[in-house]
Amino acid sequence: MGYFTAYLMKYYPTEFIAAMLNSVIGINEKVAYYIRFAKEIGIELLPPNINEGYSKFTVKGDNIYFGLASVKNVGVNVIENIVKARNQKGSFTSLVDFCNKIEVKEINKRAVESLIKAGAFDSLKVYRSRLLAVHEKILDSVSSQKKKNIEGQLSLFADFSEVKSEAMEIKYPEIKEFEKKYLLSMEKEMTGIYISGHPLDEYKETLDLAVNTKISDLIVEEALEGEVAESYKVEDGARVIIGGIISEVSKKITRNNAMMAFVKVEDMYGSIEVVIFPKVLEKCISFIAEDSLVIVSGRVSVKEDEQPKILAEDIKPLLKINEDKIYILIEEQNELKAAMKKISTVAINYRGDCPIYICTKKERKKFLISNDLRLDSSIDSILELKGIFGEENIKVQK
């Protein structure tokens, strides 16, 4: 078996990985693993696409198209009807054209909404926000028009497939596209994984500086068919620092009537369970929620026949490194605490991700202020600092 796996991986890697993805459809963690493996060897996963995709993951050149049937609320029958309409009537040019060419009775509003959220209509070059705003109206209009056709308002000999979509053209509202993080969140909701990016992409530099361990170094990944899985890379009790996004939260009440939490944290390489005991949770409970970005320090717990867990000792928000840096000049080190207290009053209204350094004239020292007191670098926050410390004592540098 190992020989055949090695042979297929060498000569048909794209086809082999597509086949593996099709064998684990519906098991999100395994799908994510094979997608991650594909990227590592230079194979790209293309997003869902109503004009290119099929029910299963399919190969196109050196890339793999996401299987449309893996989108939530969209069954195989719906995809087969989409492919049939596409083959018989040509590629879809707009959402109206799509609804005209598809048998409306074979697809519902929920399925269309799910496909939009998953990015399957992105090739039409219309914002997902605009498509979601009008898709129900379009479906209702097309359905109503087709009923009128059946009732005989068109000639009995008319070719319904030739009804021009322009007759039902709907003007899209002038609204902006959703922020990237919401687009990714919709993809995760509909497919179980992030496709067009990852919420942590823009935090890569921060993570490289803040963590000492990737989650993939802690867990035992399911090996490719025919390969032997790796053993644990980190020993039981080892101290690690990981960073990522919280994807699941479960809170429990202990026998002592205190609250603890079990959360799943994932980075761009894998996911792991983090156990947060009451004393630690009390300090960080305000940002322990789904989609929160965190840095977790703790000990690894390894038990036989279980994936490792992290017993959290400290959890902090993950803050993006800002290219701007704010420098505040004070006379001497004895004024440091008073200066930090003044900064905290500014942070009430202008909290952000810009690091602040306090420099002392007398000792010629520089102190990096706690992340809790980071500010934004807006004109208003800088003016307020200048009003407190003096214009000549505030500098903003890249």
Phi, psi and omega per residue, in radians:
M1 nan -0.740 3.129
G2 -1.053 -0.627 3.141
Y3 -1.122 -0.811 -3.128
F4 -1.124 -0.678 3.108
T5 -1.076 -0.809 3.141
A6 -1.099 -0.692 -3.140
Y7 -1.113 -0.842 -3.128
L8 -1.128 -0.692 -3.139
M9 -1.158 -0.548 -3.119
K10 -1.362 -0.771 -3.005
Y11 -1.781 -0.427 -3.132
Y12 -2.381 0.984 -3.045
P13 -1.109 -0.702 -3.106
T14 -1.165 -0.796 -3.137
E15 -1.136 -0.666 -3.117
F16 -1.149 -0.788 -3.115
I17 -1.210 -0.628 3.070
A18 -1.063 -0.719 3.108
A19 -1.124 -0.692 3.114
M20 -1.147 -0.698 3.096
L21 -1.089 -0.719 3.122
N22 -1.164 -0.451 -3.137
S23 -1.367 -0.248 -3.106
V24 -2.141 0.370 3.108
I25 -0.963 2.304 -3.140
G26 1.670 -0.219 3.101
I27 -1.873 1.595 -2.924
N28 -0.997 -0.739 -3.094
E29 -1.120 -0.654 3.130
K30 -1.271 -0.679 3.072
V31 -1.049 -0.799 3.138
A32 -1.063 -0.664 3.137
Y33 -1.104 -0.821 -3.112
Y34 -1.196 -0.598 3.075
I35 -1.136 -0.749 3.121
R36 -1.102 -0.739 3.117
F37 -1.093 -0.722 3.141
A38 -1.068 -0.759 -3.135
K39 -1.095 -0.648 -3.120
E40 -1.104 -0.478 -3.138
I41 -1.846 0.269 3.006
G42 1.535 0.257 3.105
I43 -1.763 2.200 -3.071
E44 -1.694 2.433 3.015
L45 -1.614 2.062 3.126
L46 -1.487 2.487 -3.086
P47 -1.088 2.871 3.039
P48 -0.961 2.515 -3.061
N49 -2.624 2.062 -3.093
I50 -1.156 -0.370 -3.130
N51 -1.666 -0.117 -3.095
E52 -2.272 -0.514 -2.982
G53 -1.399 2.833 3.058
Y54 -2.251 -3.093 -3.122
S55 -1.015 -0.789 -3.081
K56 -1.741 2.968 3.018
F57 -1.129 2.277 -3.097
T58 -2.254 2.678 -3.082
V59 -1.625 2.384 2.994
K60 -2.404 1.868 -3.058
G61 1.123 -2.194 3.116
D62 -1.720 0.237 -3.096
N63 -2.077 2.943 3.139
I64 -2.200 2.230 3.055
Y65 -1.487 2.398 3.130
F66 -1.100 2.392 3.132
G67 -1.231 2.108 -3.072
L68 -1.130 -0.507 -3.140
A69 -1.239 -0.176 3.094
S70 -1.426 -0.113 3.106
V71 -1.364 2.322 -3.117
K72 -1.013 2.457 3.107
N73 1.239 0.151 3.127
V74 -2.132 1.909 -3.096
G75 -1.527 3.031 -3.124
V76 -1.085 -0.673 -3.132
N77 -1.070 -0.695 3.114
V78 -1.094 -0.791 -3.123
I79 -1.134 -0.693 3.135
E80 -1.092 -0.651 3.102
N81 -1.208 -0.638 3.096
I82 -1.116 -0.813 -3.133
V83 -1.122 -0.715 3.135
K84 -1.076 -0.805 3.137
A85 -1.122 -0.687 3.141
R86 -1.128 -0.728 -3.130
N87 -1.207 -0.657 -3.058
Q88 -1.461 -0.588 -2.979
K89 -2.065 -0.003 3.101
G90 1.674 2.957 -3.100
S91 -1.074 2.670 3.135
F92 -1.434 2.296 -3.087
T93 -1.818 -0.265 3.123
S94 -2.821 3.004 3.097
L95 -1.159 -0.642 3.091
V96 -1.119 -0.768 3.113
D97 -1.076 -0.709 3.108
F98 -1.041 -0.867 -3.098
C99 -1.163 -0.537 3.095
N100 -1.225 -0.665 -3.061
K101 -1.436 -0.434 -3.135
I102 -1.508 2.553 2.987
E103 -1.236 1.929 -3.031
V104 -1.006 -0.564 -3.133
K105 -1.181 -0.290 -3.115
E106 -1.598 -0.088 -3.111
I107 -2.470 2.501 -3.127
N108 -2.026 3.026 -3.081
K109 -1.078 -0.641 -3.114
R110 -1.123 -0.705 3.131
A111 -1.152 -0.746 3.124
V112 -1.116 -0.758 3.117
E113 -1.028 -0.754 -3.137
S114 -1.127 -0.716 3.117
L115 -1.134 -0.682 3.094
I116 -1.101 -0.843 -3.115
K117 -1.073 -0.604 -3.131
A118 -1.336 -0.179 3.124
G119 1.635 0.186 -3.074
A120 -1.196 -0.319 3.122
F121 -1.783 0.103 -3.078
D122 -1.048 -0.485 -3.120
S123 -1.171 -0.232 3.106
L124 -1.411 -0.090 3.072
K125 1.099 0.650 3.043
V126 -2.156 2.402 -3.136
Y127 -0.962 2.467 3.061
R128 -1.069 -0.621 3.135
S129 -1.033 -0.693 -3.120
R130 -1.292 -0.688 3.106
L131 -1.103 -0.747 -3.136
L132 -1.157 -0.500 -3.116
A133 -1.260 -0.425 -3.015
V134 -2.122 -0.104 -2.974
H135 -1.083 -0.649 -3.137
E136 -1.155 -0.737 3.132
K137 -1.094 -0.718 -3.138
I138 -1.136 -0.803 3.141
L139 -1.069 -0.739 3.117
D140 -1.104 -0.736 -3.120
S141 -1.133 -0.781 -3.132
V142 -1.142 -0.748 3.136
S143 -1.078 -0.744 3.126
S144 -1.121 -0.734 -3.130
Q145 -1.116 -0.714 -3.117
K146 -1.213 -0.560 3.072
K147 -1.149 -0.702 3.104
K148 -1.101 -0.671 3.124
N149 -1.078 -0.764 -3.125
I150 -1.127 -0.590 -3.124
E151 -1.313 -0.035 3.008
G152 1.740 0.197 3.124
Q153 -1.254 -0.331 2.974
L154 -1.861 2.865 3.119
S155 -1.035 2.476 3.108
L156 -1.067 -0.346 -3.117
F157 -1.717 0.106 -3.108
A158 -1.242 2.544 3.065
D159 -1.580 1.821 -3.058
F160 -1.043 -0.496 -3.117
S161 -1.180 -0.260 -3.114
E162 -1.689 0.089 3.081
V163 -1.089 2.159 -3.032
K164 -1.277 2.289 -3.129
S165 -1.154 -0.402 -3.121
E166 -1.069 -0.469 -3.118
A167 -1.138 -0.401 -3.131
M168 -2.022 0.376 -3.072
E169 -1.069 2.317 -3.134
I170 -2.049 2.303 -3.139
K171 -1.351 2.237 3.125
Y172 -1.286 2.494 3.108
P173 -1.176 2.589 3.137
E174 -1.423 1.308 3.119
I175 -2.144 2.688 -3.112
K176 -1.329 2.798 3.041
E177 -1.240 2.695 3.070
F178 -1.082 2.685 3.036
E179 -1.087 2.701 -3.080
K180 -0.951 -0.718 -3.084
K181 -1.120 -0.564 3.118
Y182 -1.323 -0.628 3.062
L183 -1.065 -0.782 3.125
L184 -1.143 -0.672 3.121
S185 -1.100 -0.683 3.102
M186 -1.141 -0.728 3.110
E187 -1.052 -0.763 -3.136
K188 -1.124 -0.699 3.137
E189 -1.095 -0.712 -3.037
M190 -1.506 -0.476 -3.048
T191 -2.110 -0.240 -3.116
G192 1.545 -0.134 3.130
I193 -2.479 2.860 3.013
Y194 -1.499 2.348 -3.047
I195 -1.950 -0.991 -3.021
S196 -1.433 0.015 -3.138
G197 2.950 -2.868 3.123
H198 -2.532 2.458 3.137
P199 -0.974 -0.352 -3.097
L200 -1.620 -0.043 -3.097
D201 -0.941 -0.799 -3.089
E202 -1.381 -0.051 3.125
Y203 -1.862 0.177 -3.051
K204 -0.995 -0.796 -3.128
E205 -1.088 -0.732 3.124
T206 -1.098 -0.797 -3.118
L207 -1.110 -0.705 3.136
D208 -1.026 -0.590 -3.132
L209 -1.476 -0.569 -2.971
A210 -1.572 -0.499 -3.043
V211 -1.865 2.813 3.073
N212 -2.102 -0.006 -3.074
T213 -2.567 2.326 2.975
K214 -1.457 2.589 3.138
I215 -1.076 -0.572 3.127
S216 -1.127 -0.341 3.076
D217 -1.383 -0.205 -3.089
L218 -1.755 -0.526 -3.037
I219 -1.773 2.779 3.063
V220 -1.679 1.927 -3.131
E221 -1.308 2.564 3.007
E222 -1.176 2.179 -3.075
A223 -1.289 2.799 3.002
L224 -1.087 2.694 -3.121
E225 -0.889 2.196 3.095
G226 1.582 -0.131 3.138
E227 -1.779 2.804 3.125
V228 -1.644 2.281 -3.135
A229 -1.168 2.606 3.127
E230 -1.326 2.677 3.048
S231 -1.439 3.059 -3.125
Y232 -1.079 2.413 -3.127
K233 -1.623 -0.326 -3.101
V234 -2.130 2.363 -3.076
E235 -1.354 2.742 3.076
D236 -1.028 2.327 3.115
G237 1.561 -0.145 -3.122
A238 -1.147 2.464 3.097
R239 -1.497 2.304 -3.133
V240 -2.387 2.811 3.001
I241 -2.229 2.078 3.111
I242 -2.095 2.870 3.071
G243 -2.459 2.602 3.123
G244 3.043 -2.844 -3.117
I245 -1.935 2.382 3.113
I246 -1.362 2.105 -3.110
S247 -1.814 -0.379 3.111
E248 -2.534 2.524 3.092
V249 -2.364 2.282 3.043
S250 -2.336 2.069 -3.120
K251 -1.826 2.453 -3.098
K252 -2.276 2.649 3.039
I253 -1.732 2.230 -3.117
T254 -1.404 3.060 3.117
R255 -1.106 -0.453 3.130
N256 -1.535 0.228 3.113
N257 1.117 0.526 3.064
A258 -1.904 2.718 -3.111
M259 -1.693 2.350 2.996
M260 -2.224 3.008 -3.090
A261 -2.483 2.620 3.003
F262 -2.079 2.065 -3.108
V263 -2.188 2.636 3.036
K264 -1.797 2.169 3.122
V265 -1.972 2.306 3.118
E266 -2.231 2.434 2.994
D267 -1.885 -2.808 -3.084
M268 -1.372 0.000 -3.025
Y269 -2.116 -0.290 -3.109
G270 3.046 -3.044 3.123
S271 -2.402 2.710 -3.092
I272 -2.626 2.633 3.092
E273 -1.466 2.376 3.090
V274 -2.048 2.217 3.127
V275 -1.723 2.167 -3.101
I276 -2.010 1.915 -3.129
F277 -1.359 2.831 -2.987
P278 -0.870 -0.811 -3.074
K279 -1.101 -0.688 3.120
V280 -1.263 -0.730 -3.114
L281 -1.072 -0.643 -3.132
E282 -1.013 -0.595 -3.104
K283 -1.382 -0.458 -2.998
C284 -2.146 0.177 -3.006
I285 -1.042 -0.455 -3.081
S286 -1.116 -0.430 -3.130
F287 -2.135 0.311 3.029
I288 -1.555 1.588 -3.113
A289 -2.695 2.773 3.113
E290 -1.013 2.428 3.131
D291 1.356 0.028 3.040
S292 -1.294 2.495 3.106
L293 -1.732 2.231 -3.006
V294 -2.415 2.764 2.932
I295 -1.972 2.191 -3.077
V296 -2.034 2.195 3.014
S297 -1.918 2.367 -3.131
G298 -3.126 -3.009 3.137
R299 -1.853 2.521 3.115
V300 -1.425 2.329 3.058
S301 -1.976 2.028 -3.114
V302 -1.982 2.159 3.078
K303 -2.239 2.575 -3.081
E304 -1.065 2.421 3.106
D305 1.140 0.320 3.076
E306 -2.320 2.623 3.004
Q307 -1.233 2.538 3.123
P308 -1.041 2.681 3.045
K309 -2.163 2.882 3.030
I310 -1.995 2.225 3.046
L311 -1.617 1.874 -2.989
A312 -1.192 2.370 3.034
E313 -1.932 -0.432 3.114
D314 -2.786 2.426 3.106
I315 -2.345 2.285 3.133
K316 -2.281 2.719 3.052
P317 -1.148 2.543 3.049
L318 -1.514 1.988 -3.122
L319 -1.889 2.317 -3.130
K320 -1.212 2.390 3.075
I321 -1.132 2.224 3.112
N322 -1.685 2.368 3.133
E323 -1.174 -0.461 3.075
D324 -1.365 2.549 3.042
K325 -2.315 2.360 3.130
I326 -1.781 2.208 3.114
Y327 -1.944 2.262 3.114
I328 -2.075 2.205 -3.118
L329 -1.751 2.214 3.045
I330 -2.167 2.959 -3.059
E331 -1.213 -0.917 -3.053
E332 -2.611 2.954 -3.034
Q333 -1.110 -0.488 -3.139
N334 -1.105 -0.325 -3.127
E335 -1.580 0.045 -3.020
L336 -1.061 -0.858 -3.097
K337 -1.100 -0.727 3.125
A338 -1.115 -0.659 3.129
A339 -1.152 -0.718 3.135
M340 -1.134 -0.620 3.108
K341 -1.131 -0.680 3.110
K342 -1.171 -0.705 3.120
I343 -1.092 -0.655 -3.118
S344 -1.078 -0.558 3.104
T345 -1.200 -0.570 3.094
V346 -1.277 -0.622 -3.090
A347 -1.132 -0.374 3.135
I348 -1.008 -0.705 -3.092
N349 -1.831 -0.284 -3.015
Y350 -2.279 0.653 3.124
R351 -1.132 2.420 -3.121
G352 -2.771 -2.618 -3.071
D353 -2.139 0.339 -3.115
C354 -1.582 2.085 -3.132
P355 -1.162 2.532 -3.110
I356 -2.075 2.283 3.088
Y357 -2.008 2.310 3.020
I358 -1.836 2.182 -3.125
C359 -1.939 2.484 3.134
T360 -1.911 2.358 3.116
K361 -1.176 -0.831 -3.002
K362 -1.170 -0.954 -3.070
E363 -1.490 -0.224 -3.082
R364 0.961 0.826 3.118
K365 -1.981 2.781 3.128
K366 -2.238 2.281 -3.114
F367 -2.125 2.236 3.057
L368 -1.502 2.118 -3.074
I369 -1.342 2.642 -3.135
S370 -0.894 2.569 3.109
N371 -1.007 -0.475 -3.122
D372 -1.108 -0.372 -3.102
L373 -1.885 0.301 3.087
R374 -1.172 2.521 -3.123
L375 -2.036 2.911 2.918
D376 -1.430 2.924 -3.093
S377 -1.866 0.578 -3.138
S378 -1.246 2.830 3.128
I379 -1.034 -0.708 -3.099
D380 -1.094 -0.759 -3.128
S381 -1.183 -0.666 3.133
I382 -1.172 -0.698 3.105
L383 -1.098 -0.664 3.130
E384 -1.167 -0.713 3.091
L385 -1.106 -0.714 3.138
K386 -1.137 -0.595 3.093
G387 -1.167 -0.492 -3.124
I388 -1.512 -0.825 -2.997
F389 -1.776 -0.195 -3.073
G390 1.752 2.390 -3.057
E391 -1.023 -0.654 -3.093
E392 -1.263 -0.211 -3.078
N393 -1.775 0.099 3.137
I394 -2.093 2.239 3.067
K395 -2.377 2.488 3.057
V396 -2.062 2.149 -3.112
Q397 -2.278 2.680 3.064
K398 -1.395 nan nan
